């Protein structure tokens, strides 16, 4: 089988999905780590987002990170396209269906609903990118703040402004719930798709996937909720 045939096959598409999925998972670790700096405000209210703003500035002003950002968008687009192609192929294969539905005995509902969960996540990402990334990278309309003589975007104040809007909170929480279920299946599936599969460690990998999906999604959801209710900021 040639490489071109491999990447257009079902196995090849799943491999690309797994590889891009692992790349996006690594991004989530960094993203949730930087964003969690807003919680420093809980311990020192006078901190007023300084740690978070400095972290966001580092991510936005470092050349290597900006290059990786291009790779991130490329990986995200490829992950979305391959995901929809696989979903279309799976739906076509299931067009006849079973005489009796197996329900969760065959697979968990969220593993059968990755297309729907992915679509909800895509819609959430469009809103999220419009709120923050476009203003920071394209229009440069964020208010400035200066620390130790260095001027940077006051992303912390922007978060407070965005998350003060009541309609935004359920949108973000729904996005985080979708992310949790997407990761619950996608985490272990990504490793399996790139060949990391061993019966001895499968339960450990599945357990890590559940823990990762819950912790990361919960932290992301707590950010808008904490700011809306005034626990942070």
N, C-alpha and C positions, 0 to 999 in steps of 0.2 A: 504493500500500500504506500502510495506517495504521500508526502506531507500535505499537499493540497487536498487529497482525498480524505486524509485523517481529520483535518480541521473542518471539513464539511460533513463528516459523519456524525452520528448521534454520540458516539464515544468521544470524538474530538470536541464537539460542542460542550459536552459535560466537563471535559478536561479544562477548556478555556473558562467555563463558568466557575470551576473550582479554583483555578489559578487567580482569576480576577477577584473571586470572593475572598480569598486569603489576603490579597493585597488590600481590599477594602476593609477587612477585619483589622489589619494592622493600622490602617488610617483611623479607624474608630477608637483604637487604644490611645493614639496620640491626641485625637480630637477631644475625647472625653477627659483626658488628663489635663489638657490646657483649659478647657471650659470649667472643670471642677475647681480651678483657682478662684472662681467667684466666691466659693464658700469660705475663703480666708476672711471674708467680711464678717462671718459669724463670730470669729475669735477676736477680731480687731476692727470695729466699725469705722475707725478713722482710716483704715487701709483703703476703703472706697474704690476697690477694683484695681488697685495698682499692680498687683501680681498678675492678674488676668490680662490687663492691658499690655504689660511688658511681654507676656508670653505670646499674645496675639501679634504684637509688633515683630517679635523675633520670627514668627512663622510667616509673616507677610513681607519681611524685608531681607531675608536670607536667600541668596541666589540659589543654593542647592534646593531649598524647600520650594521655591517658586518653580524650579524645573520639575521637581517631583509632583507639584500641583498639576502640571500639564499631564503628567503620566496618570495622575489620579482621575482626571476628567476622562482621559482616553480609556482607562480601565473601567470606569463607571459606565460609559457609553457602550463599550463592548459587552460588559456584564448584562446591561439592559437588553441589548439587541439579541444576544445569545439566549437570554432568558425567555424572551418572547418567541424566538424561533423554536426552542425546546417545548414551550407551552403549546404552541400551535401543532407541533408534531405529536405531542402526547394526546392532545384533544382529538386529533385525527385518528390516532391509534385506538382511542377509547370510544369512537363514534358508535360502535355497536353496543359496547358496555356489557356488564354482567347481568344475568337473569335475576340474581339476588344481590343486593348491595351488601358489601362486606363491612362498610362503615369503618370505624376505627380498628377493626380486627385486621384489616389489610394494611393500613397506614394511618397516621394521625391526620386529623382534618387539615392542620396547617401545612403539612407536607404535600397535601393534595391541592392546597390553595396558594402556592407560592406565586402564581401569576397575579392573583388578586392582591396579595400582600405587597408584592413588588410594585404594583400599580399605585396603591395607596402611599407607599414610600416615595415613589417618583413624584406624585403630586405634592407630598410634604416637602420634598427636596426643592421643588420649584419655589414654594413659598419661603423656605428657609434661605435659599440663595438670594432671592429678591430682597429679603430683610437685611442680610448682612454682607454677603460676598460682593454683590453688585455695588453696594454703597462704598465698600472698602477698596475694591479693586478697579471698578469701572468709573463710577460717577465721582468718587472721592468727596462725598457729601457728609461724611462723619465729622463731628466736632473734634477739634484737636485738644490734646492734653500734653503737658510737658513734665518729664521726670528727669532730674539731674541734667538739665539742659538739652534733653533729647525730646523732640516733638513727635507725637504719634497719635493714631486715632483713639478717641475715647470710646472704645467698643463697649465698655461696661455701662456707660450712660445710654448708649444705643439699645443695649439689651433691656435696660430698665424701661425705656420708652416703648419698645416693641411689646414687652410682656406686661405692660400696664393696660393693654387692650384686652377686654374680656373675651372676644371671639378667638383671639390667638391661642389662648390656653388649651381649649379642647382640641384644636387643630394639632398642636404640638404633642399633646398627650396621646391622641389617636395615632399620630405618626410614630411615637415611641412604642406604643403597644404593637403596632404593625411590625416595627423593627424587632421587638422581642420575639414574636412568633416566627418572623422570617429567619432570625438567627438561630432559633431553637432547632430548626431543621437544617439551615444553611451551614452552620458551623461544622458539624460532623460530616455533612454531605460534601463540603469543600475539600476536606482532608481525604475522604474516600475517593473523590473524583480524580485527585492527583496521585492516587496509588497508596496513600497512607492508610492501610487497612489490615488490621491484625485482630483476630478474635480475642486474643489475650487482653488487649488494651481498648477494645471497643466501648466497654461500659465506662471506662475512665474518660474516653474522648467525648462520649455522649454527656456524661456528667459535667465535664468542663464546658461543653457547649451550652448546657442549660444554665450553669452558673454565670457564664459570660453574657448570655442573652439577657438574663435578669438584672445583673449588676449594671451593665452598660446602659440598658434602656431605662432603668430606674433613675440612674444619675442624670441622664439627659432629661427625663420628665420632671425631675425635682428642680431643675434650673428655672424654667418658666413659672412653675408653681410657687417656688420660694420667692421669686421677685414680685409676682403678682400680689401675694399676701404680705409682702414687706418683711419677710424673714431675712432676706438678703438685700442690701442696697438701701 
